[in-house]
Amino acid sequence: MSSKYFVVFSFAAILVWSCGNQTQMNGVAENVVLQSEDGTFSLKLDNAICYNDDVNPSSNTAEWNVVVSKPGRFKVWLSSATKDTTELSYRNSVRISLLDNQIEADPACDKIVRNSGEVSYPYYQADSYMGSFYISEPGEYNVQVISEKVLPKEAMNRVSSMPDDTKLMSVILTPNTR
């Protein structure tokens, strides 16, 4: 009997801790991200489906479904809000997956975005180049990021002991024009 309550409680907790409000209509997720006119994708954490593990935060996961209309090679950037522009405070490497490909890297401050409308003082936007993916055909794909910095807003409010020097904001895919 108690195992039934545990299963129900676990399922409810996952639903409560998801990052955004995702609903489905006719089997199609409303949170699908379409490719912009210039070929980029901006995958914001607030719009992701998130899974949070309080015991092992390094396995926290965010996922997006993207619709690719212009295939090709894409540079992958991780965008963070940080208080320290010289050192991001990721404890573990970040893993980003698309299809059967995976990028694993330690985020660095490769590009600081001045006067970003995405963050406010005392934070600065720092973009980290993570690598690249090749997508050969148009279609719908799943993008996943795994990091201890994947935290839904509810979890960030709940976990006050966690340092907030750096926050993951989004994954950006830009077409490689080279």
Order of alpha helices (4+ residues) and beta strands (2+ residues): alpha-beta-beta-beta-beta-beta-beta-beta-beta-beta-beta-beta-beta-alpha-beta
